[in-house]
Structure formats: C-alpha cells, structure tokens
Amino acid sequence: MRHLPLAIAAVSISLVLTGCNAGASARGGAEQVGAGLGNAVTAPLDDFNLRRQEIPTVLLQAESSPYDLRNLNHCRTIAAEIARLDEALGPDADAPPSQDGSYLSERAADAAASATLDAVRGAVTDFIPARSWVRRLTGADAHSKHVQSAIQAGLRRRSFLKGVGMQRNCAPPAAPAGFVPRRTRS
C-alpha cells in the first residue's frame, strides 16, 4: 500500500504526458492505460491463482514434442506451423521491423503508458504479505513457470522448423528471413 500514491502519481503523469501529444497519439497512450488498467489492478488475482494465463495449444504441443516433423513434409505446411507459432509468440527475431509510421511522441506515450501500468501493478501486488509464499502455496508460481516453459519450447520449435525449412530449400517464412533458396534444375 505504501506505493499506492506513487502509482496514482504515475497514472496522472502518464495521462498528462499522453495529453501533451497531438491527435491520435494522445488518445492512443490514454486508451492504452485505460485498457490495461483493469488487468493491472486485478494483478493480485494472478497471485492467488484465481485468474490464470491460458497457454495456447500450439505451445503445449511444442512443449511435449518440439522436434516432431509429422505432417510437415512440404514448405507450405512448415510455413503454416511457423505462422501458428508466430501467432502465439509474436514475431520472430528475424522478422523485419514494422513500418507503422509512428512518431517518436507516440512511442514515448506508449512507453509512459507501460510504465504507468507497471507502477499500478506493482502497487496493488505490494499489499500482499509474503507474496512469494502465497504464489507458491496457491500454485500461481508453478503455473507461471509452466507458461514460461511453454514459451521457451515454442521458441525452440520455431527455430528448429526454420532450420528444417532452410535445409529443405524452402523460402521464408518456412526458413529464416534472410535465406534465399537455391535454384533447382528442372
């Protein structure tokens, strides 16, 4: 609870900063804080294991068999599996940066909104006495570790599949972004 005034101040500063930007960027930062505020305030539900982050099926499959090549005989099926992993994990490290045309002020507003939500999340979870023990006893810590394990398995599987695609002379996205398939003789 000692950080609650700090969190309120952070929300206020973020809203002022996002309000200083013109047009869509001001609305974007404030909307981001508004949209994420509910999750930040209810963060203790995660600690008490009353709310759980759902693990996508593709990551659970990757966790159980990261090097499985069944039904991945063609470049298009490898690309489809990589697309499923991209949907669950976000873009791969070799993906080109998005050219969203955002302004520096919009990125600053996004950073301020993220910092605000982190401050609120920290403030509302600080009031839980012996939080680490609560997380262990409720199973929230074990679930969090399982989520991280599934993410790591998904990252390994995506890398493996891109290597297989490269070995099979597939074009991206079934291979790393910079790979140029060799021409085959007909």
PyMOL commands that set and color helices and strands:
alter all, ss='L'
color gray80, all
select helices_A, chain A and resi 4-20+23-41+44-47+57-64+75-89+104-126+131-138+140-167
alter helices_A, ss='H'
color red, helices_A
deselect
rebuild
show_as cartoon
